């Protein structure tokens, strides 16, 4: 972003996730200066159960793709966590 949003401000977000569009509320966290503007993390604060399931499914899918590409580097004892959004 060219300009940051004040920390702790609550915002409505629109997130395209896979074939779905989520509209959760979020709280902005401390902005960080990047090479081309600001990077600003956020915390989701109002997420419906359905939206949470969509996020969980999409994150798991992306992680499985990443793990499939790097399976040889972890060794035999590697086991990814069962849930990522706890």
C-alpha positions as MATLAB code, in Angstrom:
seq = 'XXXXXXXXXXXXXXXXXXXXXXXXXXXXXXXXXXXXXXXXXXXXXXXXXXXXXXXXXXXXXXXXXXXXXXXXXXXXXXXXXXXXXX';
ca = [
       0.000    0.000    0.000;
       1.213    3.516   -0.671;
      -0.088    4.702    2.696;
      -0.665    2.712    5.866;
      -3.827    2.419    7.952;
      -3.524    3.325   11.625;
      -2.865    0.456   13.983;
      -5.949   -1.066   15.717;
      -8.383    0.394   13.153;
     -11.170   -2.056   12.291;
     -11.828   -2.515    8.579;
     -14.084   -4.516    6.277;
     -12.051   -6.691    3.907;
     -12.733   -8.417    0.634;
     -10.510  -11.464    0.130;
     -10.626  -13.580   -3.026;
      -9.824  -17.114   -1.830;
      -9.892  -19.819   -4.467;
     -13.263  -19.554   -6.183;
     -14.858  -17.786   -3.174;
     -14.896  -14.204   -2.003;
     -14.765  -13.666    1.762;
     -15.841  -10.471    3.500;
     -14.518  -10.657    7.081;
     -13.787   -7.791    9.430;
     -10.179   -7.248   10.462;
      -8.076   -5.194   12.843;
      -4.981   -3.581   11.363;
      -1.658   -4.287   13.046;
       1.622   -2.342   13.088;
       2.629   -1.234    9.543;
       6.094   -2.013    8.188;
       7.917    0.058    5.598;
       8.614   -1.908    2.420;
      10.566   -1.137   -0.746;
       7.487    0.194   -2.549;
       5.252    1.454    0.232;
       3.928   -0.278    3.327;
       3.280   -3.874    4.280;
       0.606   -4.142    6.912;
      -0.436   -7.285    8.729;
      -3.963   -7.695   10.012;
      -5.920   -9.888   12.402;
      -9.257  -11.303   11.302;
     -11.806  -10.567   14.031;
     -15.226  -11.465   12.640;
     -15.023  -14.601   10.551;
     -18.034  -16.844   10.089;
     -17.688  -20.613   10.488;
     -18.208  -21.035    6.747;
     -15.484  -18.490    5.927;
     -13.139  -20.185    8.390;
     -13.719  -23.545    6.670;
     -12.976  -21.977    3.269;
      -9.739  -20.452    4.596;
      -8.704  -23.718    6.247;
      -9.369  -25.696    3.076;
      -7.446  -23.234    0.867;
      -4.459  -22.994    3.227;
      -4.272  -26.791    3.553;
      -4.400  -27.144   -0.234;
      -1.583  -24.630   -0.725;
       0.539  -26.253    1.987;
       0.042  -29.718    0.490;
       1.194  -28.398   -2.893;
       4.271  -26.865   -1.275;
       5.032  -30.044    0.692;
       4.635  -32.186   -2.430;
       7.310  -30.084   -4.133;
       9.748  -30.393   -1.198;
       9.045  -33.848    0.249;
      12.593  -35.105   -0.225;
      14.118  -32.427    2.018;
      12.269  -33.254    5.279;
      13.178  -36.867    5.910;
      11.065  -39.686    7.282;
       9.922  -38.197   10.604;
       8.276  -35.073    9.169;
       4.532  -34.753    9.852;
       2.721  -31.450    9.092;
       0.212  -30.124   11.651;
      -3.361  -31.321   11.249;
      -4.896  -27.835   11.512;
      -3.264  -24.515   10.714;
      -5.918  -22.027   11.876;
      -6.181  -22.795   15.564;
];
